[in-house]
Amino acid sequence: MTLKPGDVIFTGTPEGVVLGYPEEEREWLKPGETLEVSIENIGVLKNTLR
């Protein structure tokens, strides 16, 4: 797949963050966790939750 300037990438929700799971099995992102997305030959986008 070729990306062009202005293309938007929708990644969805991380595994485990699903409202259909029982309350005790849900996993939510927490402060201090880092999300990282990389695209070959373009670079890496890193976000750390506060």
mmCIF file as Biopython writes it, N, C-alpha, C and O atoms, coordinates in Angstrom:
data_model
#
loop_
_atom_site.group_PDB
_atom_site.id
_atom_site.type_symbol
_atom_site.label_atom_id
_atom_site.label_alt_id
_atom_site.label_comp_id
_atom_site.label_asym_id
_atom_site.label_entity_id
_atom_site.label_seq_id
_atom_site.pdbx_PDB_ins_code
_atom_site.Cartn_x
_atom_site.Cartn_y
_atom_site.Cartn_z
_atom_site.occupancy
_atom_site.B_iso_or_equiv
_atom_site.auth_seq_id
_atom_site.auth_asym_id
_atom_site.pdbx_PDB_model_num
ATOM 1   N N  . MET A ? 1  ? 0.857   -1.170 0.000  1.0 0.0 1  A 1 
ATOM 2   C CA . MET A ? 1  ? 0.000   0.000  0.000  1.0 0.0 1  A 1 
ATOM 3   C C  . MET A ? 1  ? 0.904   1.234  0.000  1.0 0.0 1  A 1 
ATOM 4   O O  . MET A ? 1  ? 1.859   1.309  0.773  1.0 0.0 1  A 1 
ATOM 5   N N  . THR A ? 2  ? 0.611   2.164  -0.835 1.0 0.0 2  A 1 
ATOM 6   C CA . THR A ? 2  ? 1.383   3.397  -0.913 1.0 0.0 2  A 1 
ATOM 7   C C  . THR A ? 2  ? 0.649   4.516  -0.199 1.0 0.0 2  A 1 
ATOM 8   O O  . THR A ? 2  ? -0.520  4.780  -0.478 1.0 0.0 2  A 1 
ATOM 9   N N  . LEU A ? 3  ? 1.342   5.173  0.724  1.0 0.0 3  A 1 
ATOM 10  C CA . LEU A ? 3  ? 0.767   6.324  1.428  1.0 0.0 3  A 1 
ATOM 11  C C  . LEU A ? 3  ? 1.195   7.594  0.716  1.0 0.0 3  A 1 
ATOM 12  O O  . LEU A ? 3  ? 2.318   7.705  0.224  1.0 0.0 3  A 1 
ATOM 13  N N  . LYS A ? 4  ? 0.297   8.528  0.673  1.0 0.0 4  A 1 
ATOM 14  C CA . LYS A ? 4  ? 0.573   9.817  0.049  1.0 0.0 4  A 1 
ATOM 15  C C  . LYS A ? 4  ? 0.361   10.918 1.082  1.0 0.0 4  A 1 
ATOM 16  O O  . LYS A ? 4  ? -0.379  10.722 2.046  1.0 0.0 4  A 1 
ATOM 17  N N  . PRO A ? 5  ? 1.002   12.077 0.897  1.0 0.0 5  A 1 
ATOM 18  C CA . PRO A ? 5  ? 0.796   13.183 1.836  1.0 0.0 5  A 1 
ATOM 19  C C  . PRO A ? 5  ? -0.688  13.466 2.042  1.0 0.0 5  A 1 
ATOM 20  O O  . PRO A ? 5  ? -1.451  13.571 1.082  1.0 0.0 5  A 1 
ATOM 21  N N  . GLY A ? 6  ? -1.081  13.587 3.297  1.0 0.0 6  A 1 
ATOM 22  C CA . GLY A ? 6  ? -2.479  13.865 3.617  1.0 0.0 6  A 1 
ATOM 23  C C  . GLY A ? 6  ? -3.298  12.627 3.925  1.0 0.0 6  A 1 
ATOM 24  O O  . GLY A ? 6  ? -4.416  12.737 4.427  1.0 0.0 6  A 1 
ATOM 25  N N  . ASP A ? 7  ? -2.752  11.425 3.627  1.0 0.0 7  A 1 
ATOM 26  C CA . ASP A ? 7  ? -3.475  10.196 3.952  1.0 0.0 7  A 1 
ATOM 27  C C  . ASP A ? 7  ? -3.631  10.087 5.467  1.0 0.0 7  A 1 
ATOM 28  O O  . ASP A ? 7  ? -2.752  10.513 6.216  1.0 0.0 7  A 1 
ATOM 29  N N  . VAL A ? 8  ? -4.732  9.526  5.908  1.0 0.0 8  A 1 
ATOM 30  C CA . VAL A ? 8  ? -5.002  9.346  7.330  1.0 0.0 8  A 1 
ATOM 31  C C  . VAL A ? 8  ? -4.990  7.849  7.612  1.0 0.0 8  A 1 
ATOM 32  O O  . VAL A ? 8  ? -5.559  7.057  6.861  1.0 0.0 8  A 1 
ATOM 33  N N  . ILE A ? 9  ? -4.333  7.477  8.703  1.0 0.0 9  A 1 
ATOM 34  C CA . ILE A ? 9  ? -4.259  6.069  9.089  1.0 0.0 9  A 1 
ATOM 35  C C  . ILE A ? 9  ? -5.106  5.866  10.337 1.0 0.0 9  A 1 
ATOM 36  O O  . ILE A ? 9  ? -4.829  6.458  11.379 1.0 0.0 9  A 1 
ATOM 37  N N  . PHE A ? 10 ? -6.129  5.039  10.237 1.0 0.0 10 A 1 
ATOM 38  C CA . PHE A ? 10 ? -6.961  4.697  11.387 1.0 0.0 10 A 1 
ATOM 39  C C  . PHE A ? 10 ? -6.481  3.356  11.912 1.0 0.0 10 A 1 
ATOM 40  O O  . PHE A ? 10 ? -6.501  2.363  11.185 1.0 0.0 10 A 1 
ATOM 41  N N  . THR A ? 11 ? -6.048  3.315  13.168 1.0 0.0 11 A 1 
ATOM 42  C CA . THR A ? 11 ? -5.488  2.089  13.717 1.0 0.0 11 A 1 
ATOM 43  C C  . THR A ? 11 ? -6.457  1.318  14.609 1.0 0.0 11 A 1 
ATOM 44  O O  . THR A ? 11 ? -6.190  0.169  14.960 1.0 0.0 11 A 1 
ATOM 45  N N  . GLY A ? 12 ? -7.555  1.924  14.971 1.0 0.0 12 A 1 
ATOM 46  C CA . GLY A ? 12 ? -8.485  1.226  15.844 1.0 0.0 12 A 1 
ATOM 47  C C  . GLY A ? 12 ? -8.088  1.329  17.300 1.0 0.0 12 A 1 
ATOM 48  O O  . GLY A ? 12 ? -7.363  2.242  17.696 1.0 0.0 12 A 1 
ATOM 49  N N  . THR A ? 13 ? -8.564  0.395  18.087 1.0 0.0 13 A 1 
ATOM 50  C CA . THR A ? 13 ? -8.355  0.402  19.529 1.0 0.0 13 A 1 
ATOM 51  C C  . THR A ? 13 ? -7.430  -0.747 19.902 1.0 0.0 13 A 1 
ATOM 52  O O  . THR A ? 13 ? -7.551  -1.829 19.328 1.0 0.0 13 A 1 
ATOM 53  N N  . PRO A ? 14 ? -6.505  -0.550 20.846 1.0 0.0 14 A 1 
ATOM 54  C CA . PRO A ? 14 ? -5.628  -1.648 21.265 1.0 0.0 14 A 1 
ATOM 55  C C  . PRO A ? 14 ? -6.421  -2.844 21.780 1.0 0.0 14 A 1 
ATOM 56  O O  . PRO A ? 14 ? -7.514  -2.688 22.326 1.0 0.0 14 A 1 
ATOM 57  N N  . GLU A ? 15 ? -5.869  -4.021 21.603 1.0 0.0 15 A 1 
ATOM 58  C CA . GLU A ? 15 ? -6.518  -5.252 22.051 1.0 0.0 15 A 1 
ATOM 59  C C  . GLU A ? 15 ? -6.842  -5.179 23.538 1.0 0.0 15 A 1 
ATOM 60  O O  . GLU A ? 15 ? -6.010  -4.741 24.332 1.0 0.0 15 A 1 
ATOM 61  N N  . GLY A ? 16 ? -8.037  -5.603 23.918 1.0 0.0 16 A 1 
ATOM 62  C CA . GLY A ? 16 ? -8.439  -5.634 25.315 1.0 0.0 16 A 1 
ATOM 63  C C  . GLY A ? 16 ? -9.288  -4.443 25.721 1.0 0.0 16 A 1 
ATOM 64  O O  . GLY A ? 16 ? -9.949  -4.480 26.759 1.0 0.0 16 A 1 
ATOM 65  N N  . VAL A ? 17 ? -9.280  -3.381 24.911 1.0 0.0 17 A 1 
ATOM 66  C CA . VAL A ? 17 ? -10.102 -2.210 25.236 1.0 0.0 17 A 1 
ATOM 67  C C  . VAL A ? 17 ? -11.413 -2.354 24.454 1.0 0.0 17 A 1 
ATOM 68  O O  . VAL A ? 17 ? -11.647 -1.668 23.459 1.0 0.0 17 A 1 
ATOM 69  N N  . VAL A ? 18 ? -12.228 -3.238 24.925 1.0 0.0 18 A 1 
ATOM 70  C CA . VAL A ? 18 ? -13.473 -3.539 24.227 1.0 0.0 18 A 1 
ATOM 71  C C  . VAL A ? 18 ? -14.621 -3.530 25.231 1.0 0.0 18 A 1 
ATOM 72  O O  . VAL A ? 18 ? -14.570 -4.216 26.251 1.0 0.0 18 A 1 
ATOM 73  N N  . LEU A ? 19 ? -15.635 -2.763 24.941 1.0 0.0 19 A 1 
ATOM 74  C CA . LEU A ? 19 ? -16.759 -2.665 25.870 1.0 0.0 19 A 1 
ATOM 75  C C  . LEU A ? 19 ? -17.486 -3.988 26.051 1.0 0.0 19 A 1 
ATOM 76  O O  . LEU A ? 19 ? -18.209 -4.156 27.034 1.0 0.0 19 A 1 
ATOM 77  N N  . GLY A ? 20 ? -17.317 -4.930 25.134 1.0 0.0 20 A 1 
ATOM 78  C CA . GLY A ? 20 ? -17.979 -6.223 25.248 1.0 0.0 20 A 1 
ATOM 79  C C  . GLY A ? 20 ? -17.326 -7.140 26.270 1.0 0.0 20 A 1 
ATOM 80  O O  . GLY A ? 20 ? -17.909 -8.158 26.642 1.0 0.0 20 A 1 
ATOM 81  N N  . TYR A ? 21 ? -16.114 -6.796 26.735 1.0 0.0 21 A 1 
ATOM 82  C CA . TYR A ? 21 ? -15.433 -7.625 27.726 1.0 0.0 21 A 1 
ATOM 83  C C  . TYR A ? 21 ? -16.035 -7.370 29.097 1.0 0.0 21 A 1 
ATOM 84  O O  . TYR A ? 21 ? -16.517 -6.269 29.364 1.0 0.0 21 A 1 
ATOM 85  N N  . PRO A ? 22 ? -16.017 -8.373 29.976 1.0 0.0 22 A 1 
ATOM 86  C CA . PRO A ? 22 ? -16.453 -8.140 31.355 1.0 0.0 22 A 1 
ATOM 87  C C  . PRO A ? 22 ? -15.554 -7.082 31.997 1.0 0.0 22 A 1 
ATOM 88  O O  . PRO A ? 22 ? -14.381 -6.969 31.641 1.0 0.0 22 A 1 
ATOM 89  N N  . GLU A ? 23 ? -16.086 -6.325 32.921 1.0 0.0 23 A 1 
ATOM 90  C CA . GLU A ? 23 ? -15.370 -5.216 33.572 1.0 0.0 23 A 1 
ATOM 91  C C  . GLU A ? 23 ? -13.983 -5.636 34.078 1.0 0.0 23 A 1 
ATOM 92  O O  . GLU A ? 23 ? -13.016 -4.893 33.909 1.0 0.0 23 A 1 
ATOM 93  N N  . GLU A ? 24 ? -13.875 -6.822 34.698 1.0 0.0 24 A 1 
ATOM 94  C CA . GLU A ? 24 ? -12.605 -7.247 35.282 1.0 0.0 24 A 1 
ATOM 95  C C  . GLU A ? 24 ? -11.559 -7.656 34.230 1.0 0.0 24 A 1 
ATOM 96  O O  . GLU A ? 24 ? -10.384 -7.807 34.564 1.0 0.0 24 A 1 
ATOM 97  N N  . GLU A ? 25 ? -11.969 -7.837 32.971 1.0 0.0 25 A 1 
ATOM 98  C CA . GLU A ? 25 ? -11.038 -8.231 31.912 1.0 0.0 25 A 1 
ATOM 99  C C  . GLU A ? 25 ? -10.634 -7.066 31.001 1.0 0.0 25 A 1 
ATOM 100 O O  . GLU A ? 25 ? -9.792  -7.239 30.120 1.0 0.0 25 A 1 
ATOM 101 N N  . ARG A ? 26 ? -11.218 -5.898 31.199 1.0 0.0 26 A 1 
ATOM 102 C CA . ARG A ? 26 ? -10.890 -4.750 30.355 1.0 0.0 26 A 1 
ATOM 103 C C  . ARG A ? 26 ? -9.522  -4.203 30.711 1.0 0.0 26 A 1 
ATOM 104 O O  . ARG A ? 26 ? -9.158  -4.140 31.885 1.0 0.0 26 A 1 
ATOM 105 N N  . GLU A ? 27 ? -8.762  -3.807 29.694 1.0 0.0 27 A 1 
ATOM 106 C CA . GLU A ? 27 ? -7.452  -3.194 29.901 1.0 0.0 27 A 1 
ATOM 107 C C  . GLU A ? 27 ? -7.475  -1.808 29.289 1.0 0.0 27 A 1 
ATOM 108 O O  . GLU A ? 27 ? -7.706  -1.656 28.090 1.0 0.0 27 A 1 
ATOM 109 N N  . TRP A ? 28 ? -7.235  -0.796 30.111 1.0 0.0 28 A 1 
ATOM 110 C CA . TRP A ? 28 ? -7.238  0.580  29.648 1.0 0.0 28 A 1 
ATOM 111 C C  . TRP A ? 28 ? -5.811  1.120  29.636 1.0 0.0 28 A 1 
ATOM 112 O O  . TRP A ? 28 ? -4.975  0.694  30.434 1.0 0.0 28 A 1 
ATOM 113 N N  . LEU A ? 29 ? -5.539  2.033  28.754 1.0 0.0 29 A 1 
ATOM 114 C CA . LEU A ? 29 ? -4.228  2.672  28.729 1.0 0.0 29 A 1 
ATOM 115 C C  . LEU A ? 29 ? -4.056  3.490  29.999 1.0 0.0 29 A 1 
ATOM 116 O O  . LEU A ? 29 ? -5.000  4.109  30.489 1.0 0.0 29 A 1 
ATOM 117 N N  . LYS A ? 30 ? -2.829  3.483  30.528 1.0 0.0 30 A 1 
ATOM 118 C CA . LYS A ? 30 ? -2.559  4.158  31.798 1.0 0.0 30 A 1 
ATOM 119 C C  . LYS A ? 30 ? -1.474  5.209  31.627 1.0 0.0 30 A 1 
ATOM 120 O O  . LYS A ? 30 ? -0.659  5.114  30.709 1.0 0.0 30 A 1 
ATOM 121 N N  . PRO A ? 31 ? -1.453  6.215  32.507 1.0 0.0 31 A 1 
ATOM 122 C CA . PRO A ? 31 ? -0.386  7.217  32.456 1.0 0.0 31 A 1 
ATOM 123 C C  . PRO A ? 31 ? 0.987   6.544  32.502 1.0 0.0 31 A 1 
ATOM 124 O O  . PRO A ? 31 ? 1.217   5.612  33.272 1.0 0.0 31 A 1 
ATOM 125 N N  . GLY A ? 32 ? 1.876   7.036  31.669 1.0 0.0 32 A 1 
ATOM 126 C CA . GLY A ? 32 ? 3.224   6.481  31.601 1.0 0.0 32 A 1 
ATOM 127 C C  . GLY A ? 32 ? 3.405   5.470  30.486 1.0 0.0 32 A 1 
ATOM 128 O O  . GLY A ? 32 ? 4.535   5.194  30.085 1.0 0.0 32 A 1 
ATOM 129 N N  . GLU A ? 33 ? 2.307   4.907  29.973 1.0 0.0 33 A 1 
ATOM 130 C CA . GLU A ? 33 ? 2.417   3.959  28.870 1.0 0.0 33 A 1 
ATOM 131 C C  . GLU A ? 33 ? 2.696   4.717  27.575 1.0 0.0 33 A 1 
ATOM 132 O O  . GLU A ? 33 ? 2.252   5.851  27.396 1.0 0.0 33 A 1 
ATOM 133 N N  . THR A ? 34 ? 3.436   4.075  26.682 1.0 0.0 34 A 1 
ATOM 134 C CA . THR A ? 34 ? 3.816   4.695  25.420 1.0 0.0 34 A 1 
ATOM 135 C C  . THR A ? 34 ? 3.195   3.948  24.258 1.0 0.0 34 A 1 
ATOM 136 O O  . THR A ? 34 ? 3.228   2.718  24.206 1.0 0.0 34 A 1 
ATOM 137 N N  . LEU A ? 35 ? 2.631   4.698  23.330 1.0 0.0 35 A 1 
ATOM 138 C CA . LEU A ? 35 ? 2.109   4.137  22.092 1.0 0.0 35 A 1 
ATOM 139 C C  . LEU A ? 35 ? 3.076   4.531  20.993 1.0 0.0 35 A 1 
ATOM 140 O O  . LEU A ? 35 ? 3.530   5.674  20.941 1.0 0.0 35 A 1 
ATOM 141 N N  . GLU A ? 36 ? 3.394   3.590  20.113 1.0 0.0 36 A 1 
ATOM 142 C CA . GLU A ? 36 ? 4.365   3.850  19.068 1.0 0.0 36 A 1 
ATOM 143 C C  . GLU A ? 36 ? 3.852   3.309  17.745 1.0 0.0 36 A 1 
ATOM 144 O O  . GLU A ? 36 ? 3.404   2.166  17.662 1.0 0.0 36 A 1 
ATOM 145 N N  . VAL A ? 37 ? 3.922   4.140  16.711 1.0 0.0 37 A 1 
ATOM 146 C CA . VAL A ? 37 ? 3.518   3.742  15.364 1.0 0.0 37 A 1 
ATOM 147 C C  . VAL A ? 37 ? 4.706   4.021  14.450 1.0 0.0 37 A 1 
ATOM 148 O O  . VAL A ? 37 ? 5.262   5.119  14.468 1.0 0.0 37 A 1 
ATOM 149 N N  . SER A ? 38 ? 5.090   3.037  13.658 1.0 0.0 38 A 1 
ATOM 150 C CA . SER A ? 38 ? 6.204   3.256  12.740 1.0 0.0 38 A 1 
ATOM 151 C C  . SER A ? 38 ? 5.772   2.929  11.320 1.0 0.0 38 A 1 
ATOM 152 O O  . SER A ? 38 ? 4.988   2.009  11.082 1.0 0.0 38 A 1 
ATOM 153 N N  . ILE A ? 39 ? 6.296   3.695  10.395 1.0 0.0 39 A 1 
ATOM 154 C CA . ILE A ? 39 ? 6.058   3.464  8.973  1.0 0.0 39 A 1 
ATOM 155 C C  . ILE A ? 39 ? 7.433   3.379  8.322  1.0 0.0 39 A 1 
ATOM 156 O O  . ILE A ? 39 ? 8.229   4.316  8.371  1.0 0.0 39 A 1 
ATOM 157 N N  . GLU A ? 40 ? 7.680   2.248  7.723  1.0 0.0 40 A 1 
ATOM 158 C CA . GLU A ? 40 ? 8.972   1.991  7.100  1.0 0.0 40 A 1 
ATOM 159 C C  . GLU A ? 40 ? 9.355   3.105  6.136  1.0 0.0 40 A 1 
ATOM 160 O O  . GLU A ? 40 ? 8.537   3.547  5.329  1.0 0.0 40 A 1 
ATOM 161 N N  . ASN A ? 41 ? 10.573  3.545  6.223  1.0 0.0 41 A 1 
ATOM 162 C CA . ASN A ? 41 ? 11.143  4.598  5.371  1.0 0.0 41 A 1 
ATOM 163 C C  . ASN A ? 41 ? 10.557  5.985  5.622  1.0 0.0 41 A 1 
ATOM 164 O O  . ASN A ? 41 ? 10.873  6.930  4.899  1.0 0.0 41 A 1 
ATOM 165 N N  . ILE A ? 42 ? 9.707   6.115  6.637  1.0 0.0 42 A 1 
ATOM 166 C CA . ILE A ? 42 ? 9.155   7.442  6.957  1.0 0.0 42 A 1 
ATOM 167 C C  . ILE A ? 42 ? 9.572   7.856  8.348  1.0 0.0 42 A 1 
ATOM 168 O O  . ILE A ? 42 ? 10.142  8.933  8.524  1.0 0.0 42 A 1 
ATOM 169 N N  . GLY A ? 43 ? 9.302   7.023  9.347  1.0 0.0 43 A 1 
ATOM 170 C CA . GLY A ? 43 ? 9.700   7.362  10.695 1.0 0.0 43 A 1 
ATOM 171 C C  . GLY A ? 43 ? 8.801   6.751  11.740 1.0 0.0 43 A 1 
ATOM 172 O O  . GLY A ? 43 ? 8.002   5.857  11.460 1.0 0.0 43 A 1 
ATOM 173 N N  . VAL A ? 44 ? 8.948   7.255  12.961 1.0 0.0 44 A 1 
ATOM 174 C CA . VAL A ? 44 ? 8.230   6.718  14.120 1.0 0.0 44 A 1 
ATOM 175 C C  . VAL A ? 44 ? 7.502   7.858  14.819 1.0 0.0 44 A 1 
ATOM 176 O O  . VAL A ? 44 ? 8.053   8.945  14.991 1.0 0.0 44 A 1 
ATOM 177 N N  . LEU A ? 45 ? 6.268   7.605  15.218 1.0 0.0 45 A 1 
ATOM 178 C CA . LEU A ? 45 ? 5.497   8.555  16.021 1.0 0.0 45 A 1 
ATOM 179 C C  . LEU A ? 45 ? 5.299   7.908  17.378 1.0 0.0 45 A 1 
ATOM 180 O O  . LEU A ? 45 ? 4.713   6.831  17.479 1.0 0.0 45 A 1 
ATOM 181 N N  . LYS A ? 46 ? 5.792   8.571  18.434 1.0 0.0 46 A 1 
ATOM 182 C CA . LYS A ? 46 ? 5.722   8.037  19.798 1.0 0.0 46 A 1 
ATOM 183 C C  . LYS A ? 46 ? 4.954   9.010  20.670 1.0 0.0 46 A 1 
ATOM 184 O O  . LYS A ? 46 ? 5.230   10.210 20.661 1.0 0.0 46 A 1 
ATOM 185 N N  . ASN A ? 47 ? 3.992   8.500  21.424 1.0 0.0 47 A 1 
ATOM 186 C CA . ASN A ? 47 ? 3.233   9.316  22.373 1.0 0.0 47 A 1 
ATOM 187 C C  . ASN A ? 47 ? 3.200   8.609  23.717 1.0 0.0 47 A 1 
ATOM 188 O O  . ASN A ? 47 ? 2.834   7.437  23.806 1.0 0.0 47 A 1 
ATOM 189 N N  . THR A ? 48 ? 3.588   9.334  24.767 1.0 0.0 48 A 1 
ATOM 190 C CA . THR A ? 48 ? 3.522   8.806  26.121 1.0 0.0 48 A 1 
ATOM 191 C C  . THR A ? 48 ? 2.355   9.477  26.837 1.0 0.0 48 A 1 
ATOM 192 O O  . THR A ? 48 ? 2.245   10.703 26.862 1.0 0.0 48 A 1 
ATOM 193 N N  . LEU A ? 49 ? 1.493   8.657  27.415 1.0 0.0 49 A 1 
ATOM 194 C CA . LEU A ? 49 ? 0.319   9.196  28.107 1.0 0.0 49 A 1 
ATOM 195 C C  . LEU A ? 49 ? 0.726   9.862  29.404 1.0 0.0 49 A 1 
ATOM 196 O O  . LEU A ? 49 ? 1.609   9.381  30.114 1.0 0.0 49 A 1 
ATOM 197 N N  . ARG A ? 50 ? 0.074   10.972 29.708 1.0 0.0 50 A 1 
ATOM 198 C CA . ARG A ? 50 ? 0.350   11.684 30.959 1.0 0.0 50 A 1 
ATOM 199 C C  . ARG A ? 50 ? -0.707  11.389 31.970 1.0 0.0 50 A 1 
ATOM 200 O O  . ARG A ? 50 ? -0.649  11.898 33.089 1.0 0.0 50 A 1 
#
